[in-house]
Amino acid sequence: MARTDNRVFHGAKLMLFIGGRLMVLRRDDKPGIPWPGRLDLPGGGREPGESAEACVLRETHEEIGLNLRVSDLVWARFFVAPSRAWLFAAHQPAGLEDRVVLGSEGQGWHLMPPEAFVRDPDAIPHFRDRVASYLREAV
């Protein structure tokens, strides 16, 4: 995978496929947060000086307890809207879900067929579109 560049960005998300299913988090349903209660992908905000890869790997560990490596990231794209953020993809074997531990954010997690995420009205709209685009590209 091509390494990310030095563009200014605010965060990074991960399309994590485990045994062909997509890792999905249910966001907290609290006032004041973006997309409360919606289906989301692992990832989040950048810490000062962090690379996009370091950001997405740290956030993934904090949110679901998995320690992935940069070499696990097989795809990356930069988006400017709705915020300047990187989106990555990683594919892992079935069974890794047994090591998932939900962090302090979110109501829960589950694996779902990526096509179901794309159709789910609870999924954050721009992530639905990006997963759909990735699925078309990956064929």
N, C-alpha and C positions, 0 to 999 in steps of 0.2 A: 504494500500500500504506500502511496505517496505520503510523505510527511506533511503536516500542516505548515503553513507559513506564518509570518509575523503579523498578520492582520489583527487589528483591534477587535476583540470579541468579548462577550459578556458571560458566555456559558457554553456548555456542551451536553448533548444527549446521546443515548446509545440505543440502537435497535439491537437488542440482544436476543438472538434466536437460540433456543435450547431444544435440541432434538427436532428442529423445524417449527417449533412454536415460539411465539413472541412473548418476551417478558413485559408485563404490563403492571403498572402501579395505579392504585386508586388514590387520587390526591385527597388531602385533608379537606374537610368541608367547613372551613373557617372563613368568616368575613375578612376581607382585606387581602386575600391571596388571589393570584390569578388562577382562573379555571378551577374553582373549588369543586371537589367531588367528582371531577372528570377523570377519565383514563389517560394516563401519561406514560412516558418512557423514563427509564432511569437517567439521571443526570441532573445538572443544576448549574449554579453560578460559579464563576471563576474567582479564585483567590488571587491576590496580587502576585504577579510574576509567573503565574502558572501557565504552562503550555496547554493547548487544547486537549492533547492526549492525557496529560497528567490530571487535568480537570475532570474529564469523563471517567477515568479510572478511579479517582478518589471518590467522586460522587456515587459511582456504582457501588463501591465498597461501603460507603456510609449508608446508602439506602437499602441495599439487599445483602450486604456482607460478603460479596464475592470479590476475590482478588484476581482480576484479569491482568494481562500483560499487554504492552503496546503491540507486540507481535500478534495478539488475538484480534486486533482491529484490522479488518480487511477492506474497508471502504470509508471514505470521508467526503463530506461536502460542506461548504460554507454557505450560510444563508444570512441575508441582511434584514429580513422581515419575518416575524414581528420584532425580533431583536437580532443583533449580530451574534450568531451562534454557530457552532459546528455540530454536525450530526454524523455519528459513526455507526458502523455495523460490525457485529461479531457473531460468529456461529460456533456454538459449543455443543458437545454431545448430550443426549438425553441422560438424565441422572444427576446432572449438575444442580438441578432444582432442589435436590435433597440437602444441599449445603446453603440454601438461601435463608438468611435471617433478616427480617424486616427491621430497619433502623427506626429512628425516632420520628420520621416524617411519613405521612401517608396512612391510609386506613387499612391497606393490605396489598397483596400482590397475587397475580396468577399468570399462568401461561395460556395463550389462546392462539388459534390459527391466525396468521397475519392477515389473511383475507377477511376474517371476522372483525379484526380491529379496524380495518379500512372501512367497513360498513357500519360500525357501531356508532350511534349518535352520541354516546357518552364520551367517545374519544375526542381529544383536543383536535379541532379541525385541521390545523396546519400539520400536525403529526400524522393524521390519517392520510393527507395528501402526499406527504413525504415517504411514508411507508409504501403507499401504492406505487409511487414513482420508482422506488428502490426495487420493488417486486417486478415491475416491468423491465427494468434495467438488468436485473440479475438473471433473467430467463435466457 
